[in-house]
C-alpha cells in the first residue's frame, strides 16, 4: 500500500489577503494544485487520461480552516487517496505550518468524457488506484450534499477572460472568490475558523453570465451561483466558528 | 558597481490563461514580485522603510511582451535599478524562457509617506542606491505619460475583498485584469505581442466603486479606470503588434 505524500509551498504575496494571511481561496488553491501534481506524479494525471478524451472533474469539496498562515510561511500539504468506486474517487488533504495543522480537506472527483460530456466508469483505473490508495481515514467529514436555496441575488456579470481555464469554463477558484467577496469584510478579518462545503454541478462557459446570491442564518451562509438562464453552477455552505 | 540579479520561477497553473500561456497580468506579476524580493534582498524593501512610515508606490510601468511562455516553463527574471533621483527610481526587467527573451519592462517607483500621503525625497536613500545601481540601459523605452481620454464605460462594480491588498487599496494586478477582460477574446488568443504603458495615479479603497472604460483605434486601446466619484485611478495604453 502507498503512503501519504507531502508537498511544500511558500505563501507568496499574491496568495494573501489584506490581513497578510493566506485567503481561503488560496488555501483551496494549494489543495487543488497538489491534487493535480500528485495525480501526475503517480501516473493518473490529466495528461495521462486526456489521450482518451477524459478529464478530471471536481464534484464536491469540504474544507475546514482552523487558522490562516501568514505571508512567507512555508507550508506542508499532505495528500492521499483513500476511496474509489465506479463514479467517484476521494482525495484528502492535511495542511500544516511549522508542524501545526491549519486546514484539512476532502475532495471527490469524477472522470468525464470531454466529447460526450458523460461520466466515465472509473473501474478502468482500478490497477492504478489499488497501487496508490492509502489506508488512512479522511481528516474531516465528507462534503455534504447541498439542497437548492432561494438566495437574494448579490452579483451578476458576464464570464470574463480572467475567469476561464483551458476548457473556457469558469475556474473553480473564481466561484470561491465570488462567495468571499459577498461577506462583510469584518467577518473575514476576525474569523476564528470555518468549514466550507461545495457542490460543483455544472460549468459556466465564456459568453454566459454569472448570477450569485446567498442566504445567511447566524454563522451559516448558503450560496448558489447560476447562469442567467438558471443553470445551477455550484452551491456552497460556509459556516464560521 | 552592482550587477544584474536573476530570479527563477516556474509557470504554475494559476498563472496561465485559457491558452495555457502565462497571461500578461501574470508576466507583470512576476516583475512586481521580483521588484519586491530584490529590493528586500538589497536592503531597501518595504520592511526596511516602513519603520519610518514610508512605502514604495509604483507610478509608471512599460512592458513589452514578445511571446507568452507555456505552463510549467521555468523562466528567468533579470532585474536592475539604473536610475534614481529625488522623486523616482527606475527598475528594469528582462524575462527569458530557455535563454529566449520573451518580455521586458521598465518600472518607475516613488516613496510615499503613509501618514501624510506625500511623496518623500529619495535623496535619503542615496547611499543604498549608489551601492545597488547597475550601468546598463533600460531594455525598452521608458513608460509614456498618458493623457486623459473620454472612454466608453464598460464595467462598474464596487471594490471587493478579493481586490485589495494590506493597505485596503485595489491591487495593481486587478487593474490589468480588468483591462484584459475588456478585449475580444480572439485578440488575446491570437496576439503576436504587445506593448503596455500604465500610469498609476491614485488608489481605490474598499468601499469605493470602480468604473472602467476604453477607446480603441486600430491596434491601440486606451483605458481609463476611475471611481464613481470621478477620481482617476489609472490610465493605460495597450498596443498589439
Interface residues (C-beta under 8 A of the other chain):
Chain A: X12 X13 X14 X16 X17 X18 X19 X20 X23 X25 X29 X33 X36 X157 X160 X161 X162 X164 X165 X166 X167 X168 X173 X177 X180 X181 X183 X185 X188 X206
Chain B: X12 X13 X14 X16 X17 X18 X19 X20 X23 X25 X29 X33 X36 X157 X160 X161 X162 X164 X165 X166 X167 X168 X173 X177 X180 X181 X183 X185 X188 X206
